[in-house]
Amino acid sequence: MSSYWKNFRWIKSSPDEHEFAEKRMMENIKVPYEQKMVKVGDHYINTVKAGSGEPLVLIHGYGAALGFWCANIDFLSKHYTVYAIDLLGFGRSSRPDVKELKTSDQAEEFWINSINEWSDVVGLQKFDLLGHSLGGYLSACFTLKYPQRVNRLVLADSWGIPERPVDYDQHLPTSLKILSKIITPDVPLSILRALGPFGPDIIYKVRGDILQKFENIYPLDPVPPRKQQLVANGTAAATVAIDVDKKQVPPPAAAGAGEGSAAAPVTSTPAVVNRVAEYIYHSNAQSPATGEYLFGLLSLPLGWASNPLYDRIKKLHPDIDVTMLYGSNSWIDREPGYKLKEELSNIKDVVILEKSGHHCYIDAVDQFHTSILNALPKVEKDIRRDLLNQKDQF
């Protein structure tokens, strides 16, 4: 009995188990790839590199990690040298204590400066940048501060673009106002950690919708029966999405793997572990909760950005082409994208991916890949030579 308690772990996760879960998540990738922990100052940024051609950097969303690009790396690496990273505070990257940061500006600076330092270390002076959700927000912020480093920018269902209406709170019912004070962005993942050994089961039971997205890639991995899932339209039990002036407001934690509507609970978990559930668990069971804390600084209640991009993105360097992708069924409001395209000549396209939700990179894989090729065609010969001649130190 004493040996049992000596070896007992409430949170069933470790760096080795996390690494194993990442390898399982990326098992479908056929092209050779390199994985390194890139030292950036006192921290490490988990990085995967694959392919050849002009450099393309991928940045994931909230609660996600680089393994979520597993359905895209094979295709993209045929056209680009792909670099996928885990943001500091997420995935297998370092999780420093950042409690000294207190403002949204400080949180934003922390993340985009780390990406800049990372690009220095790996020898990338200029590259194309693709970010999903929170990763889209940070990619735009990075491009605003370091325009000399970005060739072209793709924002895939980016979080944080629209401004919260001034009278927004007046349209909310009292119950939701109270709920918004209680359910902050870190709450879902905090619950996951608090549940300890029951955490993986909870992911399987309440986020079957995420697991089903990867079903075509890993058909032998168990997923909850579809008849036990509710459509992600605001009717799911854990969803607080509402309609305010006919604009959907996302759930409080919405900005990555944990975003969007949660599915209805299922009654049992299979003996064989679903690799996506396993990867989500290990990617979010680590401490400290650096990524969640930083996102909390960036966000307002019910998923709004405290420093939205709508007006800021108008200050992007006019020579940087921008493409905005949206899922046709996503909770992300696409109207700001259309308005920005009318105002800015460098917003080259606003693309709607049909039959796709927020996770457009997996929901509509073929459309997503076609859109990336259209957004990032081969550049002019001289520019291409400069991009390919960079001193890669990965």
C-alpha positions as a printed NumPy array, in Angstrom:
array([[  0.   ,   0.   ,   0.   ],
       [  2.818,   2.429,   0.836],
       [  4.408,   1.835,  -2.595],
       [  1.057,   2.637,  -4.226],
       [  0.844,   6.031,  -2.567],
       [  4.519,   6.673,  -3.24 ],
       [  3.929,   6.249,  -6.972],
       [  0.468,   7.826,  -7.012],
       [ -0.026,  10.792,  -9.377],
       [ -3.255,  12.731,  -9.377],
       [ -2.469,  14.265, -12.76 ],
       [ -1.594,  11.325, -14.996],
       [  0.837,  13.142, -17.235],
       [  4.59 ,  13.539, -17.61 ],
       [  6.978,  14.937, -20.24 ],
       [  7.646,  11.422, -21.557],
       [  3.946,  10.611, -21.815],
       [  3.346,  13.952, -23.505],
       [  6.098,  13.273, -26.049],
       [  4.62 ,   9.841, -26.752],
       [  1.166,  11.381, -27.234],
       [  2.61 ,  13.899, -29.705],
       [  4.267,  11.121, -31.721],
       [  0.974,   9.205, -31.85 ],
       [ -0.845,  12.356, -32.958],
       [  1.621,  12.785, -35.838],
       [  1.809,   9.133, -36.808],
       [ -0.044,   9.718, -40.072],
       [  2.637,  12.072, -41.42 ],
       [  4.483,  10.361, -44.271],
       [  7.145,  12.931, -45.127],
       [ 10.363,  12.997, -43.082],
       [ 10.315,  15.667, -40.416],
       [ 12.634,  16.956, -37.724],
       [ 11.559,  17.77 , -34.185],
       [ 13.675,  19.935, -31.887],
       [ 13.382,  21.879, -28.677],
       [ 14.734,  25.235, -29.832],
       [ 16.371,  27.18 , -26.996],
       [ 15.084,  30.744, -26.914],
       [ 16.638,  32.639, -24.008],
       [ 15.786,  30.668, -20.886],
       [ 12.97 ,  28.756, -22.555],
       [ 12.418,  26.057, -25.166],
       [ 10.013,  26.196, -28.104],
       [  8.951,  22.826, -29.47 ],
       [  9.428,  22.909, -33.256],
       [  8.762,  20.554, -36.151],
       [ 10.275,  21.164, -39.578],
       [  9.351,  19.385, -42.829],
       [  9.6  ,  19.84 , -46.581],
       [ 11.48 ,  22.233, -48.824],
       [ 10.809,  25.543, -50.499],
       [  9.87 ,  28.947, -49.165],
       [  9.519,  28.97 , -45.352],
       [  6.018,  28.817, -43.885],
       [  5.487,  29.099, -40.105],
       [  2.335,  27.608, -38.554],
       [  0.931,  28.874, -35.236],
       [ -1.839,  26.963, -33.472],
       [ -4.812,  28.19 , -31.445],
       [ -5.729,  28.228, -27.757],
       [ -5.486,  24.898, -25.947],
       [ -4.008,  23.294, -29.068],
       [ -0.447,  22.427, -30.111],
       [  1.578,  21.71 , -33.229],
       [  0.194,  18.175, -33.551],
       [ -3.13 ,  19.644, -34.629],
       [ -1.52 ,  20.314, -38.038],
       [ -1.065,  16.546, -38.582],
       [ -3.517,  16.525, -41.506],
       [ -1.739,  19.413, -43.222],
       [  2.013,  18.859, -42.937],
       [  2.274,  16.22 , -45.68 ],
       [  0.545,  18.457, -48.217],
       [  2.093,  21.78 , -47.239],
       [  5.608,  20.327, -47.08 ],
       [  5.39 ,  19.54 , -50.82 ],
       [  5.265,  23.28 , -51.484],
       [  7.001,  24.953, -48.532],
       [  9.53 ,  24.375, -45.802],
       [  7.04 ,  24.059, -42.967],
       [  7.843,  25.076, -39.4  ],
       [  5.171,  24.27 , -36.812],
       [  5.715,  25.479, -33.263],
       [  4.136,  25.16 , -29.844],
       [  3.575,  28.605, -28.379],
       [  5.264,  29.146, -25.032],
       [  2.795,  27.965, -22.406],
       [  1.181,  25.371, -24.675],
       [  2.024,  21.925, -25.957],
       [  5.544,  20.757, -25.128],
       [  7.118,  24.215, -25.094],
       [  8.311,  25.747, -21.827],
       [  5.757,  27.015, -19.339],
       [  7.455,  29.866, -17.508],
       [  5.907,  31.623, -14.548],
       [  4.606,  34.877, -16.045],
       [  2.494,  36.152, -13.18 ],
       [  4.506,  39.391, -13.243],
       [  2.694,  40.228, -16.5  ],
       [ -0.539,  42.072, -15.769],
       [ -1.824,  43.628, -19.   ],
       [ -2.907,  42.52 , -22.465],
       [ -0.037,  44.5  , -23.999],
       [  2.466,  42.627, -21.851],
       [  0.96 ,  39.246, -22.725],
       [  0.991,  40.07 , -26.422],
       [  4.593,  41.296, -26.249],
       [  5.693,  38.159, -24.434],
       [  4.346,  35.879, -27.148],
       [  5.329,  37.844, -30.246],
       [  8.808,  38.616, -28.921],
       [  9.34 ,  34.911, -28.258],
       [  8.374,  34.143, -31.869],
       [ 10.792,  36.805, -33.074],
       [ 13.628,  35.396, -30.962],
       [ 12.766,  31.884, -32.156],
       [ 13.023,  32.977, -35.799],
       [ 16.455,  34.464, -35.049],
       [ 17.657,  31.221, -33.501],
       [ 16.475,  29.006, -36.382],
       [ 17.847,  31.475, -38.943],
       [ 14.622,  32.69 , -40.54 ],
       [ 14.834,  36.334, -41.466],
       [ 11.655,  36.368, -43.552],
       [  8.809,  33.88 , -43.964],
       [  5.135,  33.357, -44.711],
       [  2.988,  33.165, -41.59 ],
       [ -0.192,  31.143, -41.044],
       [ -2.08 ,  31.281, -37.765],
       [ -5.323,  29.688, -36.624],
       [ -7.634,  31.346, -34.071],
       [ -5.452,  32.68 , -31.232],
       [ -2.514,  31.859, -33.489],
       [ -4.066,  34.115, -36.139],
       [ -4.377,  36.94 , -33.637],
       [ -0.738,  36.577, -32.585],
       [  0.396,  36.243, -36.212],
       [ -1.243,  39.575, -37.029],
       [  0.278,  41.182, -33.929],
       [  3.688,  39.796, -34.886],
       [  3.338,  41.186, -38.412],
       [  2.428,  44.614, -37.056],
       [  5.55 ,  44.746, -34.899],
       [  7.971,  42.924, -37.194],
       [  6.795,  43.631, -40.763],
       [ 10.303,  43.088, -42.116],
       [ 10.072,  39.422, -41.148],
       [  6.751,  38.554, -42.796],
       [  6.405,  37.93 , -46.497],
       [  2.658,  37.082, -46.53 ],
       [  0.052,  36.485, -43.849],
       [ -2.829,  34.005, -43.671],
       [ -5.399,  34.331, -40.872],
       [ -7.376,  31.095, -40.526],
       [-10.628,  31.763, -38.662],
       [ -8.713,  34.233, -36.55 ],
       [ -9.883,  35.112, -33.068],
       [ -9.79 ,  38.684, -31.807],
       [-10.612,  40.798, -34.851],
       [-14.008,  42.421, -34.061],
       [-14.496,  45.049, -31.402],
       [-16.999,  44.41 , -28.65 ],
       [-20.036,  46.679, -29.112],
       [-20.158,  49.532, -26.63 ],
       [-23.654,  48.567, -25.466],
       [-22.927,  44.839, -25.55 ],
       [-23.552,  44.235, -21.838],
       [-26.994,  45.823, -22.055],
       [-28.189,  43.004, -24.315],
       [-27.086,  40.204, -22.013],
       [-29.492,  38.523, -19.601],
       [-28.531,  38.803, -15.939],
       [-27.794,  35.088, -15.712],
       [-25.219,  35.313, -18.487],
       [-23.624,  38.394, -16.953],
       [-23.1  ,  36.412, -13.748],
       [-21.866,  33.388, -15.673],
       [-19.329,  35.493, -17.582],
       [-17.791,  36.548, -14.261],
       [-17.448,  32.939, -13.129],
       [-16.379,  31.163, -16.317],
       [-13.111,  32.778, -17.349],
       [-11.015,  31.391, -20.243],
       [ -8.892,  29.241, -17.952],
       [-11.787,  27.479, -16.228],
       [-12.328,  24.528, -18.637],
       [ -8.661,  23.54 , -18.636],
       [ -8.405,  24.13 , -14.884],
       [-11.258,  21.676, -14.42 ],
       [ -9.416,  19.212, -16.657],
       [ -6.387,  19.327, -14.355],
       [ -8.464,  19.259, -11.187],
       [-10.128,  16.038, -12.328],
       [ -6.738,  14.339, -12.356],
       [ -6.977,  10.723, -13.575],
       [-10.521,  11.337, -14.856],
       [ -9.336,  14.087, -17.233],
       [ -8.855,  11.926, -20.358],
       [-12.299,  10.385, -19.898],
       [-13.862,  13.819, -19.665],
       [-12.285,  14.882, -22.971],
       [-13.681,  11.789, -24.639],
       [-17.128,  12.277, -23.148],
       [-17.649,  16.001, -23.66 ],
       [-15.445,  16.876, -26.656],
       [-16.287,  14.051, -29.014],
       [-16.839,  16.677, -31.71 ],
       [-13.1  ,  17.422, -31.741],
       [-12.198,  13.724, -31.872],
       [-14.563,  13.138, -34.795],
       [-12.75 ,  15.758, -36.862],
       [ -9.713,  13.461, -37.054],
       [-11.748,  10.296, -37.642],
       [-10.783,  10.07 , -41.329],
       [ -7.101,  10.191, -40.427],
       [ -7.259,   7.693, -37.587],
       [-10.319,   5.538, -38.362],
       [ -9.366,   2.835, -35.855],
       [ -9.335,   5.255, -32.908],
       [-12.621,   5.113, -30.971],
       [-14.912,   8.14 , -31.028],
       [-18.274,   8.697, -29.327],
       [-21.27 ,   7.698, -31.481],
       [-22.456,  10.627, -33.553],
       [-26.033,  10.185, -32.425],
       [-24.892,  11.139, -28.92 ],
       [-23.372,  14.383, -30.144],
       [-25.212,  17.648, -30.369],
       [-24.603,  19.927, -33.311],
       [-22.211,  22.744, -32.42 ],
       [-24.809,  25.45 , -32.777],
       [-25.205,  26.738, -29.252],
       [-27.479,  23.922, -28.047],
       [-24.796,  21.804, -26.391],
       [-24.861,  21.476, -22.63 ],
       [-21.595,  23.26 , -21.948],
       [-22.158,  26.052, -24.438],
       [-23.096,  29.58 , -23.503],
       [-23.211,  30.923, -27.065],
       [-26.089,  33.335, -27.508],
       [-27.394,  35.673, -30.167],
       [-26.846,  39.368, -29.573],
       [-28.016,  41.615, -32.394],
       [-27.948,  38.509, -34.629],
       [-24.229,  37.998, -34.028],
       [-23.144,  34.827, -32.3  ],
       [-20.923,  35.235, -29.27 ],
       [-18.442,  32.398, -28.666],
       [-18.186,  30.392, -25.465],
       [-15.84 ,  31.976, -22.886],
       [-12.877,  29.678, -23.56 ],
       [-13.187,  29.721, -27.324],
       [ -9.897,  30.207, -29.164],
       [ -8.297,  26.869, -30.01 ],
       [ -8.633,  23.159, -29.276],
       [-10.979,  23.882, -26.396],
       [-13.022,  26.38 , -28.332],
       [-16.507,  26.232, -29.794],
       [-19.45 ,  24.295, -28.583],
       [-18.932,  21.295, -26.383],
       [-20.672,  18.076, -27.232],
       [-23.261,  16.279, -25.165],
       [-21.812,  13.832, -22.626],
       [-21.53 ,  10.176, -23.544],
       [-21.811,   7.358, -21.099],
       [-18.621,   5.334, -21.448],
       [-15.002,   5.556, -22.514],
       [-13.397,   2.76 , -24.56 ],
       [-10.407,   0.767, -23.369],
       [ -8.361,   1.898, -26.398],
       [ -7.365,   5.524, -25.93 ],
       [ -8.254,   7.953, -28.703],
       [ -4.974,   9.631, -29.624],
       [ -6.518,  13.061, -30.1  ],
       [ -8.092,  12.94 , -26.63 ],
       [ -4.794,  11.715, -25.217],
       [ -2.881,  14.529, -26.934],
       [ -5.322,  17.217, -25.81 ],
       [ -5.089,  15.918, -22.258],
       [ -1.305,  15.828, -22.028],
       [ -1.011,  19.176, -23.82 ],
       [ -3.213,  20.843, -21.219],
       [ -2.458,  18.885, -18.038],
       [  0.946,  20.519, -17.539],
       [  1.714,  23.237, -15.012],
       [  1.98 ,  26.138, -14.651],
       [ -0.933,  27.191, -16.846],
       [  1.125,  29.824, -18.671],
       [ -0.863,  29.875, -21.913],
       [ -4.189,  30.112, -20.143],
       [ -2.969,  32.954, -17.942],
       [ -1.669,  34.924, -20.937],
       [ -4.853,  34.37 , -22.921],
       [ -6.83 ,  35.562, -19.907],
       [ -4.942,  38.85 , -20.137],
       [ -5.698,  39.14 , -23.853],
       [ -9.412,  38.484, -23.547],
       [-12.586,  39.979, -22.154],
       [-15.559,  37.96 , -20.858],
       [-17.352,  35.791, -23.414],
       [-14.479,  35.567, -25.846],
       [-13.897,  39.159, -26.945],
       [-10.36 ,  40.502, -27.348],
       [ -9.335,  43.281, -24.983],
       [ -7.191,  44.814, -27.739],
       [ -9.01 ,  43.805, -30.952],
       [ -7.367,  43.777, -34.352],
       [-10.023,  45.498, -36.463],
       [ -8.478,  48.981, -36.418],
       [ -4.95 ,  47.787, -35.733],
       [ -4.783,  45.586, -38.82 ],
       [ -5.291,  48.686, -40.961],
       [ -1.742,  49.655, -39.97 ],
       [ -0.173,  46.578, -41.54 ],
       [  2.549,  47.362, -44.054],
       [  0.804,  47.722, -47.438],
       [  3.319,  45.411, -49.137],
       [  2.275,  42.437, -46.984],
       [ -0.527,  40.483, -48.632],
       [ -3.17 ,  39.117, -46.256],
       [ -5.67 ,  36.316, -46.841],
       [ -8.498,  35.656, -44.378],
       [-10.115,  32.22 , -44.139],
       [-13.419,  31.476, -42.389],
       [-15.373,  28.304, -41.8  ],
       [-18.906,  28.606, -43.175],
       [-20.337,  27.291, -39.883],
       [-17.837,  28.897, -37.533],
       [-18.808,  31.037, -34.565],
       [-16.175,  33.564, -35.68 ],
       [-17.788,  36.68 , -37.183],
       [-16.629,  37.054, -40.812],
       [-18.172,  40.509, -41.365],
       [-15.049,  42.367, -40.145],
       [-13.06 ,  40.465, -42.771],
       [-15.337,  41.644, -45.57 ],
       [-15.216,  45.232, -44.319],
       [-11.426,  45.183, -44.07 ],
       [-11.153,  43.876, -47.624],
       [-13.215,  46.832, -48.848],
       [-10.882,  49.26 , -47.066],
       [ -7.455,  47.71 , -47.576],
       [ -5.805,  46.865, -50.885],
       [ -3.483,  44.293, -49.305],
       [ -6.364,  42.119, -48.029],
       [ -6.17 ,  39.918, -51.104],
       [ -9.053,  37.596, -50.366],
       [-11.676,  36.539, -47.84 ],
       [-12.34 ,  32.847, -48.356],
       [-15.28 ,  30.907, -46.927],
       [-14.56 ,  27.201, -46.486],
       [-17.83 ,  25.362, -46.99 ],
       [-19.124,  22.809, -44.493],
       [-16.429,  23.865, -42.072],
       [-16.591,  24.993, -38.482],
       [-13.942,  26.919, -36.601],
       [-11.317,  24.203, -37.091],
       [-11.136,  24.82 , -40.834],
       [ -7.69 ,  23.207, -41.219],
       [ -9.256,  19.787, -40.457],
       [-12.958,  20.354, -41.185],
       [-12.333,  21.203, -44.845],
       [ -8.819,  19.923, -45.486],
       [ -8.852,  20.031, -49.292],
       [-10.418,  23.499, -49.447],
       [ -7.977,  24.678, -46.789],
       [ -4.962,  23.433, -48.763],
       [ -6.206,  24.946, -52.005],
       [ -6.761,  28.267, -50.236],
       [ -3.214,  28.225, -48.841],
       [ -1.731,  27.594, -52.29 ],
       [ -3.803,  30.47 , -53.688],
       [ -2.775,  32.759, -50.836],
       [  0.898,  31.805, -50.982],
       [  1.862,  31.204, -54.626],
       [  5.493,  30.982, -55.586],
       [  7.039,  34.438, -55.313],
       [  9.132,  36.31 , -57.869],
       [ 12.498,  34.808, -58.686],
       [ 14.646,  37.331, -56.789],
       [ 12.507,  37.212, -53.648],
       [ 12.381,  33.415, -53.818],
       [ 16.194,  33.272, -54.05 ],
       [ 16.535,  35.428, -50.933],
       [ 14.011,  33.309, -49.016],
       [ 15.702,  30.047, -49.963],
       [ 19.209,  31.341, -49.246],
       [ 18.534,  32.126, -45.609],
       [ 20.984,  30.47 , -43.213],
       [ 18.729,  27.858, -41.673],
       [ 20.157,  26.931, -38.266],
       [ 17.423,  24.496, -37.253]])
